[in-house]
Amino acid sequence: MAYSQHTLYGGILVGIIVVACVAGIAITGGPGEARKEKEDLARQQALSDTALALACYQQAFGEIPGDLTIVGNELAHVTSKARQQDACAQAEIRKDPVSDEHFRLERQDGSVTRICAEFATGNSDAPYNRYRYAPSRAVILDLDKPRETPGEYCYELNLSAKLEY
């Protein structure tokens, strides 16, 4: 059975396309990696929102309690002292959007100093998630700092930062 020249070229073209697709998925990590990156972006946004809420609470009431539900309940009241600053009008304690757990807070001498989250990916290429609004950037100064590897990463908090847009 003889094959025509067109069948041969067609087979070669299909082979090249398959190899290119497999190579593309191997290089980019495929849809699973993209999902992890998207989850990490959502996680970092929630972490940033929580850090702002912690700063709003501390500046209004002082030390942050160990139970973040107390902070969240206080921030839920529209008339709360924690909502008096413009940047705090929408502040809220958020949970990790993937695990639905509160972010871990580290304390030093009883005061909250860092906020930590478990990331599924590293972002060592470059800061890919620049936040444009100032309040959370003032609270987490190293928000755009690259994470070399997946795993837990902790951010230093400046809870006495000037909170304004």
Backbone as numpy.savetxt, mean C-alpha at the origin, in Angstrom:
# Nx Ny Nz CAx CAy CAz Cx Cy Cz
3.04 -37.76 -47.32 2.19 -36.60 -47.32 3.08 -35.37 -47.32
2.93 -34.55 -48.28 3.78 -33.36 -48.43 3.06 -32.14 -47.89
3.84 -31.29 -47.25 3.29 -30.04 -46.72 3.65 -28.92 -47.70
2.74 -27.96 -47.80 3.02 -26.83 -48.67 3.91 -25.83 -47.94
4.49 -24.96 -48.70 5.37 -23.94 -48.15 4.59 -23.02 -47.20
3.32 -22.75 -47.49 2.50 -21.88 -46.64 2.22 -22.54 -45.29
2.02 -23.83 -45.29 1.80 -24.55 -44.04 3.05 -24.51 -43.17
4.20 -24.65 -43.77 5.46 -24.59 -43.05 5.67 -23.21 -42.43
5.47 -22.16 -43.21 5.63 -20.79 -42.71 4.59 -20.48 -41.63
3.39 -20.98 -41.82 2.35 -20.79 -40.81 2.72 -21.45 -39.50
3.25 -22.66 -39.58 3.67 -23.37 -38.38 4.79 -22.67 -37.65
5.74 -22.14 -38.42 6.86 -21.39 -37.83 6.33 -20.13 -37.15
5.40 -19.43 -37.79 4.83 -18.20 -37.23 4.08 -18.50 -35.92
3.30 -19.54 -35.90 2.59 -19.94 -34.68 3.59 -20.28 -33.58
4.67 -20.98 -33.92 5.70 -21.31 -32.93 6.35 -20.07 -32.35
6.64 -19.08 -33.19 7.24 -17.83 -32.71 6.28 -17.10 -31.78
5.01 -17.08 -32.13 4.01 -16.40 -31.28 3.90 -17.10 -29.93
3.88 -18.40 -29.91 3.79 -19.15 -28.65 5.02 -18.89 -27.79
6.20 -18.92 -28.38 7.44 -18.65 -27.63 7.42 -17.23 -27.08
6.97 -16.26 -27.86 6.90 -14.87 -27.41 5.92 -14.72 -26.24
4.79 -15.39 -26.30 3.81 -15.33 -25.21 4.37 -15.93 -23.93
4.99 -17.09 -24.05 5.58 -17.75 -22.88 6.69 -16.89 -22.28
7.53 -16.30 -23.12 8.60 -15.43 -22.64 8.03 -14.19 -21.96
6.99 -13.61 -22.52 6.36 -12.43 -21.91 5.80 -12.73 -20.54
5.13 -13.85 -20.40 4.58 -14.23 -19.10 5.70 -14.52 -18.11
6.77 -15.16 -18.56 7.91 -15.46 -17.68 8.58 -14.18 -17.19
8.69 -13.19 -18.06 9.35 -11.94 -17.69 8.48 -11.10 -16.76
7.21 -10.94 -17.08 6.34 -10.05 -16.30 5.73 -10.73 -15.08
5.75 -12.04 -15.04 5.16 -12.74 -13.91 3.72 -13.12 -14.15
3.13 -12.66 -15.20 1.78 -13.04 -15.55 0.72 -12.36 -14.72
-0.52 -12.80 -14.87 -1.62 -12.16 -14.17 -1.56 -12.31 -12.65
-0.96 -13.38 -12.16 -0.84 -13.55 -10.71 0.04 -12.47 -10.09
1.13 -12.16 -10.75 2.03 -11.11 -10.25 1.35 -9.74 -10.33
0.63 -9.50 -11.40 -0.08 -8.23 -11.55 -1.13 -8.07 -10.44
-1.79 -9.17 -10.08 -2.78 -9.12 -9.00 -2.10 -8.77 -7.67
-0.95 -9.38 -7.41 -0.22 -9.08 -6.18 0.21 -7.62 -6.12
0.67 -7.09 -7.24 1.07 -5.68 -7.28 -0.12 -4.76 -7.02
-1.26 -5.10 -7.59 -2.47 -4.30 -7.38 -2.90 -4.36 -5.91
-2.82 -5.55 -5.32 -3.15 -5.69 -3.90 -2.19 -4.87 -3.04
-0.91 -4.87 -3.38 0.07 -4.08 -2.62 -0.20 -2.59 -2.73
-0.62 -2.13 -3.89 -0.98 -0.71 -4.04 -2.17 -0.36 -3.15
-3.18 -1.23 -3.14 -4.34 -1.02 -2.27 -3.92 -1.07 -0.80
-3.03 -1.98 -0.47 -2.53 -2.11 0.89 -1.78 -0.84 1.32
-0.96 -0.31 0.41 -0.20 0.88 0.76 -1.12 2.10 0.90
-2.17 2.16 0.10 -3.13 3.27 0.24 -3.85 3.18 1.59
-4.27 1.97 1.97 -4.94 1.78 3.25 -3.99 2.10 4.41
-2.75 1.70 4.28 -1.73 1.98 5.29 -1.54 3.50 5.43
-1.48 4.19 4.31 -1.32 5.64 4.30 -2.51 6.34 4.96
-3.72 5.89 4.62 -4.93 6.46 5.23 -4.96 6.23 6.73
-4.54 5.05 7.15 -4.51 4.72 8.58 -3.48 5.58 9.31
-2.33 5.79 8.71 -1.30 6.63 9.33 -1.81 8.06 9.53
-2.51 8.58 8.54 -3.09 9.93 8.67 -4.10 9.95 9.80
-4.95 8.93 9.88 -5.94 8.86 10.96 -5.28 8.79 12.33
-4.18 8.05 12.43 -3.45 7.97 13.70 -2.90 9.33 14.10
-2.37 10.07 13.13 -1.85 11.41 13.42 -2.98 12.34 13.86
-4.12 12.26 13.20 -5.28 13.08 13.58 -5.70 12.77 15.02
-5.76 11.49 15.35 -6.17 11.08 16.69 -5.16 11.55 17.73
-3.88 11.30 17.48 -2.86 11.67 18.47 -2.84 13.17 18.70
-2.97 13.96 17.65 -2.93 15.41 17.82 -4.17 15.94 18.55
-5.26 15.20 18.49 -6.47 15.62 19.19 -6.55 15.09 20.62
-6.09 13.85 20.84 -6.31 13.20 22.13 -5.06 12.74 22.85
-3.93 12.71 22.20 -2.71 12.20 22.84 -2.42 10.78 22.41
-1.92 9.97 23.33 -1.46 8.62 23.00 -2.54 7.77 22.33
-2.10 6.96 21.40 -2.98 6.07 20.65 -3.19 4.80 21.46
-4.44 4.41 21.70 -4.68 3.18 22.46 -4.28 1.94 21.66
-4.10 0.84 22.36 -3.74 -0.41 21.71 -4.85 -0.96 20.82
-6.08 -0.66 21.15 -7.23 -1.12 20.38 -7.60 -0.05 19.35
-7.31 -0.33 18.09 -7.58 0.65 17.03 -9.06 0.87 16.78
-9.90 0.00 17.32 -11.34 0.20 17.20 -11.76 1.47 17.92
-11.11 1.76 19.03 -11.40 2.99 19.78 -11.08 4.21 18.92
-9.93 4.17 18.26 -9.54 5.28 17.37 -10.54 5.40 16.23
-10.90 4.29 15.63 -11.86 4.30 14.53 -13.21 4.84 14.93
-13.68 4.46 16.12 -14.97 4.95 16.61 -14.93 6.46 16.84
-13.84 6.95 17.37 -13.71 8.39 17.60 -13.70 9.15 16.28
-13.00 8.62 15.30 -12.93 9.28 13.99 -14.24 9.18 13.22
-15.11 8.26 13.61 -16.40 8.11 12.94 -17.36 9.25 13.29
-17.13 9.91 14.40 -18.01 11.02 14.81 -17.61 12.29 14.07
-18.55 12.87 13.39 -18.30 14.08 12.60 -17.85 15.24 13.48
-18.32 15.30 14.70 -17.98 16.42 15.59 -16.76 16.15 16.45
-16.07 15.07 16.23 -14.91 14.71 17.03 -13.79 15.75 16.89
-13.03 15.93 17.98 -11.86 16.82 17.94 -10.85 16.34 16.91
-10.83 15.06 16.64 -9.87 14.51 15.67 -10.20 14.95 14.24
-11.38 15.46 14.01 -11.80 15.89 12.67 -11.67 17.41 12.47
-11.14 18.12 13.43 -11.08 19.58 13.36 -10.15 20.10 12.28
-9.10 19.39 11.96 -8.16 19.83 10.93 -8.70 19.42 9.56
-8.46 20.25 8.56 -8.97 19.98 7.21 -8.55 18.61 6.71
-7.31 18.26 6.90 -6.79 16.99 6.37 -7.42 15.79 7.07
-8.06 16.01 8.20 -8.63 14.91 8.98 -10.11 14.69 8.72
-10.70 15.47 7.86 -12.14 15.37 7.61 -12.54 13.99 7.10
-11.70 13.35 6.32 -12.01 12.03 5.77 -11.13 10.92 6.36
-10.38 11.23 7.40 -9.46 10.25 7.98 -10.22 9.06 8.55
-9.66 7.88 8.35 -10.26 6.67 8.90 -9.20 5.60 9.11
-9.45 4.78 10.12 -8.61 3.62 10.36 -9.06 2.55 9.37
-8.15 2.11 8.55 -8.48 1.07 7.56 -7.70 -0.19 7.87
-8.23 -1.30 7.46 -7.56 -2.60 7.62 -6.87 -2.95 6.33
-5.96 -3.91 6.43 -5.31 -4.44 5.24 -6.40 -4.98 4.33
-6.48 -4.50 3.08 -7.58 -4.93 2.20 -7.52 -6.40 1.80
-6.40 -7.05 1.98 -6.28 -8.46 1.60 -6.55 -9.36 2.80
-5.90 -9.11 3.92 -6.04 -9.97 5.09 -7.18 -9.55 6.01
-7.69 -8.33 5.85 -8.75 -7.76 6.69 -8.32 -7.68 8.16
-7.03 -7.50 8.39 -6.48 -7.33 9.74 -5.99 -5.90 9.89
-5.97 -5.41 11.15 -5.38 -4.09 11.39 -3.88 -4.16 11.11
-3.32 -3.04 10.67 -1.88 -2.98 10.46 -1.20 -3.03 11.83
-0.03 -3.62 11.86 0.71 -3.75 13.12 1.38 -2.42 13.44
1.25 -1.99 14.67 1.89 -0.76 15.14 3.04 -1.12 16.06
4.16 -0.46 15.89 5.29 -0.64 16.81 5.34 0.56 17.74
5.61 0.28 18.99 5.68 1.33 20.00 7.08 1.39 20.60
7.45 2.60 20.99 8.70 2.80 21.70 8.39 3.74 22.85
8.69 3.30 24.05 8.36 4.06 25.26 6.87 4.39 25.32
6.02 3.46 24.87 4.58 3.63 24.94 3.96 4.41 23.79
4.78 5.01 22.96 4.26 5.81 21.85 4.41 5.05 20.53
3.41 5.20 19.68 3.46 4.57 18.36 4.53 5.27 17.54
5.45 4.49 16.97 6.53 5.07 16.18 6.56 4.56 14.74
5.99 3.35 14.50 6.03 2.77 13.15 4.74 2.02 12.87
4.42 1.93 11.59 3.27 1.14 11.13 3.80 0.13 10.13
3.34 -1.12 10.25 3.91 -2.21 9.44 2.82 -2.94 8.66
3.22 -3.44 7.50 2.32 -4.23 6.67 3.11 -5.33 5.98
2.41 -6.38 5.62 3.01 -7.52 4.91 2.72 -7.33 3.43
3.78 -7.15 2.62 3.63 -6.92 1.19 3.94 -8.20 0.41
3.19 -8.43 -0.66 3.35 -9.63 -1.47 4.45 -9.48 -2.51
4.84 -8.25 -2.80 5.87 -8.00 -3.82 6.87 -6.98 -3.31
8.02 -6.93 -3.95 8.97 -5.86 -3.72 8.74 -4.80 -4.80
9.26 -3.64 -4.59 9.16 -2.60 -5.63 10.50 -1.90 -5.79
11.53 -2.70 -5.94 12.89 -2.15 -5.99 13.19 -1.39 -7.27
12.32 -1.50 -8.29 12.58 -0.80 -9.55 12.61 0.72 -9.35
11.62 1.23 -8.69 11.50 2.68 -8.47 10.24 2.92 -7.66
10.11 4.10 -7.10 8.86 4.43 -6.42 7.75 4.52 -7.47
6.82 3.57 -7.44 5.77 3.55 -8.45 4.44 4.04 -7.92
4.41 4.47 -6.70 3.14 4.82 -6.09 3.21 6.16 -5.36
3.52 7.18 -6.07 3.63 8.50 -5.45 2.25 9.04 -5.11
2.08 9.38 -3.86 0.82 9.97 -3.42 0.92 11.47 -3.58
-0.10 12.06 -4.15 -0.04 13.48 -4.47 -0.48 14.37 -3.32
-1.24 13.84 -2.38 -1.73 14.70 -1.32 -0.73 14.72 -0.17
-0.59 15.87 0.42 0.47 16.12 1.38 0.28 15.49 2.76
-0.92 15.41 3.33 -1.02 14.98 4.73 -0.37 13.64 5.03
-0.66 12.60 4.25 -0.06 11.31 4.58 1.43 11.29 4.28
1.88 12.09 3.31 3.31 12.16 3.02 4.05 12.84 4.17
3.38 13.72 4.87 4.01 14.36 6.03 4.07 13.39 7.21
3.12 12.48 7.28 3.07 11.51 8.39 4.02 10.35 8.13
4.08 9.87 6.88 5.00 8.79 6.51 6.00 9.37 5.52
7.15 9.74 6.01 8.13 10.42 5.16 8.75 9.49 4.12
8.87 8.21 4.44 9.52 7.27 3.52 8.51 6.42 2.74
7.36 7.00 2.44 6.28 6.27 1.77 6.70 5.74 0.40
7.54 6.45 -0.31 7.98 6.03 -1.64 9.28 5.24 -1.63
9.80 4.96 -0.46 11.07 4.24 -0.38 10.88 2.82 -0.94
11.76 2.39 -1.83 11.61 1.05 -2.43 11.72 -0.06 -1.38
10.92 -1.09 -1.59 11.00 -2.32 -0.80 11.70 -3.33 -1.67
12.82 -3.83 -1.24 13.63 -4.73 -2.06 12.98 -6.09 -2.26
12.32 -6.59 -1.24 11.77 -7.94 -1.31 10.35 -7.94 -0.75
9.59 -8.99 -1.05 8.28 -9.13 -0.40 8.48 -9.41 1.08
7.43 -9.21 1.85 7.49 -9.48 3.28 7.05 -8.27 4.07
7.28 -8.33 5.37 6.86 -7.23 6.23 7.76 -6.01 6.03
7.13 -4.86 5.96 7.87 -3.61 5.84 7.25 -2.62 6.80
8.06 -1.90 7.54 7.58 -0.94 8.52 8.00 0.48 8.12
7.09 1.41 8.30 7.32 2.81 7.97 7.40 3.63 9.25
8.37 4.54 9.29 8.48 5.47 10.41 7.33 6.46 10.35
6.74 6.77 11.51 5.62 7.70 11.56 6.05 9.01 12.20
5.56 10.10 11.68 5.71 11.42 12.26 4.32 11.90 12.63
3.83 11.45 13.79 2.44 11.71 14.18 2.20 13.15 14.62
3.25 13.93 14.75 3.08 15.34 15.09 3.22 16.24 13.86
3.17 15.66 12.67 3.33 16.42 11.41 2.19 17.43 11.27
2.49 18.51 10.58 1.48 19.51 10.28 0.54 18.94 9.23
-0.73 18.81 9.58 -1.71 18.15 8.72 -2.54 19.19 7.98
-2.15 19.43 6.76 -2.93 20.35 5.92 -2.76 19.95 4.47
-3.70 20.36 3.65 -3.64 20.03 2.22 -2.70 20.98 1.51
